[in-house]
Amino acid sequence: MYIHMHDVAEAIHPYIVYRCRHSVEFSLQTAWILSAFSADVLKPNWKNSQGIKLKNMILNEELRPKVDKKAGNLPSPTLPHALHPLTVTTPVKKTHCRSKSDATGIYSKMPHSQTTGNLQKSNTGDLSTGRAFDSGCICVQSSEGIVNDLTGKETVCHCGAPRLKPELEFVNALMNIGSRLQQLPTKELRTSRLIAELAMLNLNLPARVWLPFGTNSHHHIVRIPHTQAIVLNSKEKAPYLLYVEVLEVENVYSSHVPSKRLENTLRFTKSEEDLTTCYVRSNGSPHPEFSLYGGSEFDDAECWSQEDDEILQFAVKTRSVDTLSQFSVDSTTSADSKEPVYIAAGDIRKRLSEHFTAPKSKFERDPEDPSAAALKEPWEEKVKRIRDASPYGQLPNWKLLSVIIKCGDDLRQELLVYQVLKVLKNIWDQEHVPLWIEPYHILATSNNSGMIQPVDNTVSIHQIKKHSKKSLKEYFIQEFGEVNSEGFLTAQKNFVQSCAGYCLVCYLMQVKDRHNGNILLDSDGHIIHIDFGFILSTSPGKNLGFENSPFKLTHEFAEVMGGLESDMFEYFKILILQGISGIKKTHGQNHTNSRDYANRFRFALFWEWYEHNSPAQGTVPSKPNIGAASAVCGSTR
């Protein structure tokens, strides 16, 4: 509406400018959505160019908060005096002054914002410098910033450093990786290239950047575990899933960014040695005393005892000889005990047989589909595994997030469906209809790129059938128990409620391309539909209309419900009727507004169609015809 309706733009422009001046996150979201929807403006004029102008104002840092110039005059204890934004006062009494070169004189007369701007221009965006996402702001490191950090106050930037550029460069770096991955032919090459690109990106972290979607964006990204990234299944595009380690903060703009921590590559230490007993202070303090350079009393033999040699010899011996019946020493046995615990061979055979016959909770890794095994892993186990290997994992505010990067795909339709899903979810919650849908966050950064929030603990039905070699009902029995068990009945109820909810979504939005790869199943039995690229009468195959079904309800789905004559299938039909009744009730309350917006939308589509198909440039119809628009674009019911 802001882009295509000039009168609406004039009304809400002051509000948008005010929000952009006081919120970096709102500025970024506005710039991205304007970039995505202004790309369709083929002929900018005074009526539809306000979106492009506002986007340029935001990206050029013209909408900054008005800062009191008197604030921030405390010198920094950590920065050189030459780099601090203080105005140098000339002495009243003339004294001898050392001659300066031309370069020194120019630098001393140059204001701080200009010098930092030049430094920022050379570093920001260059991943090889290690400071690609550094804005160059020194206000947080100043004395005022340190005092505010200790007292819990917010530090406002006075030095003129760019507010939006670090986050924009971070998002652009992720999108550029996806664009380069599309040029590689095989998934193996794409995966190896992705790991290398993310390792280079890791050199510039931690930084004052964050994932710009979701309810909790108050965090700093400190590390990307690049080896855990996955290239998702796609023939032409190269979407990829990555995990991000963040530290939650109170204020993402003024909180201190942690220093970089190197990964611990040393994995082997003495298992039963307390290093705190190696040195004790001479004053009798119980706290240990360590030295970077060993003293003269240091004896290397103390760090490797005869007991460790015996352990290594025993390990080498057990590798060459089949000694399963004499497996290992009990972990609860003390270090002085040398007696091994004997385990009967029959118990070991029983455990092995139970292990191989037990149902597998994880998929085996497939080179053609590496994402299946990774997505099947429970989220809690993944978080624990990555946290144990992270140098930041011991911090209490550590958290793991995930994001899908898509390049070459138009996510504006996905954004529309996300908004519709949120509206439907609110309606059904208000009407107390037990339908279940899961709106996941969408961020369209342009007309052909964006970010998607992954749904945790899910795997596609295609991957289930490919790796388990079972029907959907057999897979439910394997995962949740027998048909009459409590776990199966709970999962079955969740399946019915979610299936009914997404059937209504597909019916209302005319969603097509509903193959098994676009339907997920979570760990509780819910199904989640993804990839809404074909909606509102558009379909694969150049809109030839091969898909006539209003929604997808296969025989396998009905089998999970218990069959067409079962009580759960009757419950499914009742939920469909209750969902439609709730939507109709809410729609009746806003009937006038809905009709008005429909007429406006129909006319906008007609006008766009007319501009593209006009026989002579510059000719316009004398009178807008809403009926013609309805005939071209289709009537709405």
N, C-alpha and C positions, 0 to 999 in steps of 0.2 A: 504494500500500500504506500509506503514512503517513496518507493522508486517510481511507481506508475501513476500515483494520484498526487497532483501538485498541491491541491488544497489541504489534503491530509498531511503532506510533508510540512507545509507552513505552520500547521497547528502544533505538531509534535516536535518540530526541530529544536525549540529552546529546551525542552525537557531532555532530549537526547544529548545535546551539547553539555547540559549541566551534569548528566550522569557520566559522560565521557571524561569530564574534567576531574571528577572525584573518584573514579573507579577505573583501574587499569584493566581489570577483567571484563568489565562492560565495554570498554573501548575495543578490546581484542575481539570479543564476540560480535560487536557491531561491524567492525571492519571485515571480518570473515564472512558474515552473512551478506553484507553489501557486495563483497567481491564475488560471491557465488551467484547472486541474483542480478547484479548489474551487467553480467556478461551477456545477457540476452538483449540488452539495449543496443540495437544495431545502428540507429540514427539518433544520437544524443541531441536534444534540443532543450529549450528552457523549461519544458514541462516534465521531462523525465531524466534530466541530468543532475538532479539534486542528490541522488544516491552516490554518483561518482564523485561529486564535489565533497560530500561529507566523508567518504572513504579516504580521499586524498588528504583532507584536513587531519584525520585521525592518524594516518600513517606518517605524515610529516611532522608529528608531535606539536601541532598547533593548538591542540586542546589540552593544555596543561593546567594544573591548579595554580591559582594566584598565591604566590608565596611571599611572605614578609621578608624584605631584603635585610632587615636588621637582625634577623635570627641567624644563628649558626656562626657566630664570630669567635668561638672557642678554638684554639689551635689543637691540632691532632698530636697525640704523643707518639703515634706510630708512623706518621707520614712525614716526609721532608717538608721543610718550610716552603720550599719553592713550589711544591705541588698543592699547597693548601689555598683555597679560594679566599685569600685575604688581600685587601687593597694595600699596597705599599705606600706609606706616607713619606713624603720627602721632608728631610729635616729643614728647620727654619734657617739655621746657620749654615752658610756655605762652607764646605770642607773639601779636602782633596778626594777625588773619586777616581777609581781605577778605570782606565779606558776599556771599553767593551768592544767586542767584534760585532759585525753586523748581525750575525745569527743570534748572539747572546742578547743584543738589544731588542731584536724583534721578539724573541721568546719572552723577555721580561715585560714588554709592553702588551703582549697578547693576553687577553682575558682567559681565565681558567676554563670556561665552557668551550672556548675555541680550541684550546690545547687538548683537552680531553676528547673533544670531537674528532680531532685529527688522529689521536691514538686509537680511539674507538673504531674509526673508519678502517684502520689498517688491521685490526685484530678481530672485530666482530664478524662472524661468519666463516672465518678461516679455521678449519678444524685442526690444522697442523700446528697452530700456535699454542693450543691448550687453553686459550682464553676466548673461544669463539662465542660464548654466551655471557661474557662479562661486560656490563654496561659502563664500567669505569667510574661508578659513583663512589665518592670517598666520604659521603656524609655519615654513613653507618659506622665508619672507622674513626670518625672524629671524636673529640672529647664529649661533645654534646650527644652524639650517637651512643657512646659507651654509657654515659649517665642515664640516658633514656632507656637503654637496654636493661640497666640494673634496676631502674625504678618502674619498669613496665610501661613506659610511655612510647608513643609512636614517633619515629624519626622521619621528618619530612625532608625530601631532597631539595637542596638549595643550589647545587653545583651545575644544574642543567644537563645532567646525564640522561640519555634516552631511557624512557620508561618501558616502551613496548618492544624495542628492537631485540633484546635477548630472547624473549619468548617467541617472537616471530622467526628469528633465525633458527631456534631449536625445532619448531614445527616444520619450517622449510627444509631443514636437514633430514628430518624423517621422511618427508614427501619425496625429496630428491633420491633417497635410497630406493624407494619403491619404483621410481621412474627408471633408475639404472637396472633394477632387477628384471624389468620387462624385456630388456634387450638380450638376456641370456636364454638359451634354448631349453636346457634341462633343469629339473628341480634340484639336482645335486649341485650344479654350478650356482644356482640361485641361493641355495642354503649356505654354501661356503662363502659366497660374496656377501651375504647378509651378515654373517658372523664377523667378517673382516671389517665391514663398514661400521657396525655397532661398536667394535673394539676401538676404532678410531674416534668414534663419538664419545666413548667413555673417557678418553684423555681430557676432555673439556668439562668433566663433572667432578665434584658437585658444582652447582651453579644456581642462580636465582631463577629457575625455570620450573614449570609444573605441568601436569596434564590438565588441559583447559576444559574438561567436562566432568560431569558428576557433581554430586552434592558437596563433596569435600575436596576443594581445590587448595586448601591451606597447607601446602607442603612444599618442600624443596626436593628436587630429584638429585640423588647422590650417586647412583650407580645403575647401570643397565647390565644384568647378567646376560651377556651376548650369546653365550653358548646355549641358552634356553630358548632363543628366538626360533620361530617356526614359519616357514613359507606355506601358506594355505593352498588348497587345491583350486586351481584356476588355469584354464587353457591359454587365454590371451593375456590376462592381467597377472600381477604378482602381489596380491595382498599378503601381508605378513603379520604375525602376532608376536609381540614382545612384552616382556615383564620389566617393570620399573621399580627400583627400590627408592623409597622416599622417606623423609623425616618430617613428621607433622609439626607445624609451627603455628603460633597464634596469628602472626601477620606475615604473609608471604613477601611483602614488599620491604618491611623494615626489620624482620628477624635476621639474626646472624646466620650466615651460610657456613656450614662446618668445613673444616679443612679436609683436604684429600687424604685418604688412608690407603696405603698400599696393601694389596692382597697378600695373605700369609701363604707363601709357597712351601714352607717347611712343615711337613706333615708327620714326621717321625720323631718322637721324643721318648725318653725313658718312662715306662708305664708306671713304675712304683716309686718314683723319687720325688720328694718334696723339695723344690728348689728354694723355698723360703728358709730352709735350714742350712744352706750353704754358707751364708755369711750372717753374722749377728753384730750389731753395733757394739763398739767398745764400752759404751756407757750402760750396757745392759738392756737397751730398749728392745722390745720384742719385734719391732718392725725390721724387715730385712734391709740389708745394705748391698747394693749392686754397683758394679763399676763397668764402664765401657771397655776399659783396658785392664786385663787381669793383673792382680798384684803378684808379688814375689812368692807369697804363700800359696798361690794357686797350684793345685796338683791335678793334672789331667786324668790321672787314674781314678779320681773320685767320681768323675762323671760317667765312667763305664766300669761297672763292677763285674766280677766273675759270674754273678747270677744272670746278668744279661747275656753273657757268652753261652751259658747253658740253655737259655731260652732260644737263642738263635740256632744252636746245634740241634735242639729238639724239633724246631720248625723245619729245618732242612731234612731231618730224618723222617718226619711224618710226610713229607712230599714224595719221597722215594719209596716208602713202604706202606702197604695197605694196613693202617692201624686204626680203622674206624672204631674198633671195640675199645681202644684206649685213646679217646678223642682229645681231651684237653683237661686242664686243671680248672676246678671249680672257681668261679670268680669270687666266691665268698671265703675261700681258703686264704689264710694269712700268707704273707711273703716268706715266712720261715718254714712253712710246710712244703716238703718236697714230694709228698705222696700224691700220685695222680689218682683221679677218680675214674673207676672203671664203669663203662656203660655197656650193657648187653647188646650184642649184635642184633638180636631180635627186635629190641626197641627202636634201633636205628632204622631197620628195614620197615617197621610199622610206620614210623614218622615219614619216611620217604614215600611210601605208598600213599599215605594220606595227603601228602603234598601234591603228588602228581594227579591224584583222582579228585582233589578238591576243585570246585569251580574257580576259574581265573577271574579275578576282579579287575585286571588290567589287560589291555591288548598288547600283543607282541608287536615289536617295532617293525614296520614295513617300510622299506626304502622308497616305494612308490607313494606311500601315504604316511609320512612321519608324524603328521599332526594328530592321528588317531590315538596313538599311545600317549602322547603328551596331554591331550585334552581329556583322556579317560582318567588320568591321575587325579585323585581327590585334591581339592584346593588346599585343605589343611596340611596334607603331606607335602605338597609342593612348597608352601610357605615355610614349613619347618626345614626342608632340605636346603632351600636357597638362603634362609637366614643363618643356618649353621656355617655355610661357606662364605658368608659376606663379612667383610671387615667392619661393617656398620651394624651387624645383626645384634650386638649386645646392647645397643642403645634402646631405651624404653619407648621412644617415639618412632621406632622403625616400623615400616609398613610396606607391603608388596601390592602393587597395582598392575593391571594388564590393559593393553590397548591393541586394537587392530588398525593398521594403516592401509588405506586403500587409495591407489592412484589410477587414474584413467576411468573411474566410475563416477557417475553423477549421483551424489548422495542427497540431492534436494528432495527427490521423491521419498527416500528413506526418512528424511526429516519430517516430511508431511505425515507419513504413516505413524511416526513416533508421536507426533502431536495428537493424532486421532486416537491412538491407543491410550494415551493418557486421559483424554476426555472420556472414552468408553469405560476405562477403569474407574474413574471418579463417579460416573453415572451408576455403574453396577454396585459400587460400594455404598452410594447413597440410597439405592433402592434395596439393598441387602440381598442382592442376587449372587449366589456363590459361584460365579464364573471367574476363571483365573486366566490372566494374560500377564506378560512380562514386557513392559516397554523398556528398551535399552537405549542409552543415550547415543545421540548422533551429533557429530560436529562436521558441517560442510565448510571447509576452508576455501574452496573455490568451486567452479562449476564442474570440475573433474577430479576432485580429491577431497579427502576428509578422514575423520577418525570415527571408530565405532567401539563402544564399550562391550567387551565380550561377556557372555553369560557363563558364570563359573559352574563347574561340575556338570558339564553337558557334553554330549557326543551326538553326532548326527545318526539318523536311522540308517543311512547308507553305510556308515562305518560299522554300525552294530551288525548288520546283516552280512557284511563282507568279512568281518573278523571272527564273529561268533559262529557263523554257519548255522544259525537257528532262526526260527520264526520269531515274530515280535512277542507272542505270548510265551514261548519257551524261554526267551531272554528275560522276561518279567519273572518267570518262575525261578530262573537261575539267580537273579539279582535280589529278589524280594522274598522268596520262599514259596511254599506250596500254595495252591489256589485258595484254600480255606484258612491260611495263616493270616495273622493280623498285619504283617508287613505287606503281603500281597494285596489285601483288601484296601489298605490305606493308599498304596500306590495306584490301584485301580480307580479309586475315587478321584485321586488327583489327576489321573489320565483323562477321565470323563469330563471333569470340570474344565480342564485346559483345552481339551479337544472341542468342546462346545463353544468356548470363548473364541478360539481362533477360527472356527467354522463361521461364526457370525462376522468376524473381522474380514475374512475372505469374501463373504457374501456382500457386505456393505461396500468394501473398497474394490471389489472385483479383482482380487489378487490372483495372478496366474503364475505359471512356472513353479508349481508346487511339487517338485520331485523330492526324493528322500534325502538329498543333500541339503535341502533348505529347511528341513524339519529336525529339530534337536530334541533330545530326551535328557532330562536332568536326573539327578540322583534320587529324587523323591517321586518320580513317575510322571511329572508334567511334561508336556510337549511345548516347544517354543518355535514359532515360525520366524525365519530370518530371510533376508534378501528380498526386499519388496521393490524390485526393479521394474516389474510389470504390473501396473495397477490401472484402474479406471479405463477399461476397454483396450489397453495395450497388452500384447502377448508376444511370445517368441515366434520366430518364423515369419517376420515382417507382417505381423497382425493378420495372418490368414485365418485365425479363429479356430485352431485345432482343439483348444480346450473349451468345452462348453459347460462343464460342471461348475456350479456356483462355489463349491468348496470341495476339499479332499476328505473323503470318508471311505477308506478301503475296507476290504474284507478282514485284513489283519487288525485294523483298528476295532472293528466290531467284534472280532474274536477276543481281543483283550478285554472288551467290555462284558464278555460272556455270551455273545451271540445276539441275533436280532430279536429273540423272544425273551431275553433276560431282563431282570429288574434294572440293571445298570443302564441298559440301552433305553428303557423307558425313562429313566432318570435323565439321560442325555437329551431326549426329546423335550422333556419338561424344562430343562435349563435353556434350550433354544427359545422356547416360547416366552419364558420369563425375561430373557435378555432382550428380545425384540419388544416386549411390552414396556420394559424400563426405558429403552431408547425412544420409543414412540411417546411415552409420557413426558420425557424431558424435552423432546423436539417440539411438542405442542405448546410448551410454555414460551418458547422463543421462535414461534413460527414466523412472525413478521420480520425479525432480524435475519433469520435464515433465508427467507425469500429475497430480502434486499441484497444480502451478500451474494446469493446465487445469481441474481440479475446483473450485479456488477461484475462478477467473475465471468459470466457468459459474454457480456459486452467486451470485456478485456480480451478474451480469447478471439472473439470475432474481429476486433480491431487488429490484433496481431496477424490473424489469417489474412485480412484484407491488405495489410502492408506488404506481406510476402507474395500475394497473388494479384496485386494491382496491375492492370495492363499498361497504365501510363503513370510515370512517376509524378508526384505532386498533385494528383487528383484524389479528392476525398469525397465521400458521400455527403450530400447536403444535410441529411438528417440521420442521426443514429437510429438503427433499426434493431430493436431487441429481438423481434421475431426472427429476423434473418440470422441473428447470432444463435438463437436457439436451434434453428434449422441446421446451421453449420456444425455447432459444437454438441448438439444433442440435448434434449430436454432433461432436467433433473427432477426426480420424484422424491 
